[in-house]
Amino acid sequence: MPSFDIVSQDDRQEVKNAVDQANKEVQNRFDFKGSDARVEQAELVLTVYADDEFKLGQVMDVLRGRLAKRNVDVRALELGAVEKISGDKVKRPVTIKVGVPQEKAKHIQKLIKDAKLKVAPSIQGDAVRVSGGKKDDLQAAIQLVKKSVADLPLQFTNFRD
């Protein structure tokens, strides 16, 4: 029986490369000379440091640009609150979301069921598996999900025939 998985994941190596490129650009930019602006990475949590909130916004823009160039969807970023550290310096944690959250998976499952397609969606951990009798039905489900879910970067993987 043909099936595929709906997942939300990012290439960690591309994220690491984007962080390295962003740090290099921040070090070389004239408006950051003498500044302690940088991005640090610990697995799926990035921490952005800067001298003030304005520079923090600029570093975030550089990071977003580098992530976009490396084909990492910026919708996967979850911004934390800006925290003050010593003096005027600030930091902001940025979490990279991986996996389809449970409530979003239920929404996708309900969306596919309400469309009356001849497929069967099921939630499996942090992914949604869709199986059906024909490839055309599965492709219709993919198009429906692509059109309806815009707030989460989704990939359609593990297509089995």
N, C-alpha and C positions, 0 to 999 in steps of 0.2 A: 504494500500500500504506500503510495507516494506521500512524503511528508517533508516539512522544513521547520526550522526553529527561528523564532523572533528573539533576538538578543540585543543587548546594548553593551558594547565593550569598546575599548580603545587600545591601540598598540602602545604598550608601555615604553618601548624603545623610542618611538617617535615622540612621546611626551618628554622623555629624558633629553633627546636631541633638541627639541624646541626650547626647553628650559636652559640648556647650555648656550644656544644661540641668543636667547633673550638676555642672559647674563653678559655675554660678550658684547652685544649691542649697547647695553646700559653702561658698561665700563668704558666704551669708546665714545659715547655721546658727550658733547661739550657741556650740555646743561646738567649733566650728572657728575661733573668733575668735582672731586672732593666729597662726594656724597656716599652714603652707606646704602645705596639702593642695590637690591639683589633679589633673586628668587632661589629658594632652597627646596629640594624635593626629598620626601620621605615616603616611599611607596606611592600611595594614591593621594597623599596630601602635599600640596605645594604651599609654601609660606613666602609671601611677598613682603619685603622690608623696604622702607624708604624713610627719608628725613621728615616728611610732612605728608598730609593727605593729598595735596596736589601732585607731588612726585609719585605717590603711591598709585594714583590714577594713571599717570604716564607709564609707569612700569607695567601696570595691568594691561594697558593698550599694547605695549610692545609684546608682552606675553601672549595676548590673544592673537596678534598678528602672526607671531611665529608658530603658534599652534595651528592656525588656519593654513599657513603655508605647508605645514607638515601633514595636512589632511586629518587633523584631530578636530572633531566637531566641538566647538566652544559651548554648545548647549549641554555638554556633559560636565561643565564646571559648575560647582555649587559654591558661591561666595559666602565666606563667613563674615562676622562683624569685625570692623576695624578696631584694633586694640592699641592703646598707647603703651609704649615701653619707655625707657629712660629718656627724660627730657621731652623734646618734641617728636622724637622718633616714633613711628607707627609700624604695625605689621598687620597682615590680613591672611588668614588661612583660606586656602582654596582647595576644596575636595573634588576629586574626579569621580563622578558617579559611574559605577559599573553594575550591570545587571538591570533587569526590568523590575522596578518596585512592585510589591504585591498589589497595591491598589490600581496601578497602571496596567498590570497584567490582567486583573479582573475586568478593567474597562475594555481592553483589547479583546478579551474573550467574549464579553457581552456584545461588543460592536460586530464581531464576526458572526455570532449566533443570530443577532437581530437582522443581519443582511440576508438571511435565509440561503446562504451558499451551502453547497453539499460538501462541507468540510467540518471537521471536528477539532476545535481548539482545546488544548489542555495546558494547565499551568504546571511546569516542572522546575521547581526551584526558582531561579532568577531568569527563566526563559519561558516562552510560550511555544509549545509544539502544535503545529497545525497539520493534520493529516486528512486526506481525502481520496476519492476514487480516481480523479483525473487531474492531470497537470494543469489544465485550463482553469479548473476550480481553484487550485492553489495559487495560480497567477492572479486570478481575480481577487483572492484574499490579500495577496501582497499589495496590489494596487489600492484596495480599500484602506488598508492600514497605513500605507504611505500617504494617502490623501488626508486621512482623518487625524493622525497623530503627528503633531508638529513640534511639541515641546520637549521631545526626548529623541536623541539620535538612535535610530534602530538599524540593525543589520539583519539580513535574512540569510541564514547560514544552514549548513548541514542538509542540503537538499538531497533527498533520497528518492529514487525512482522505483 
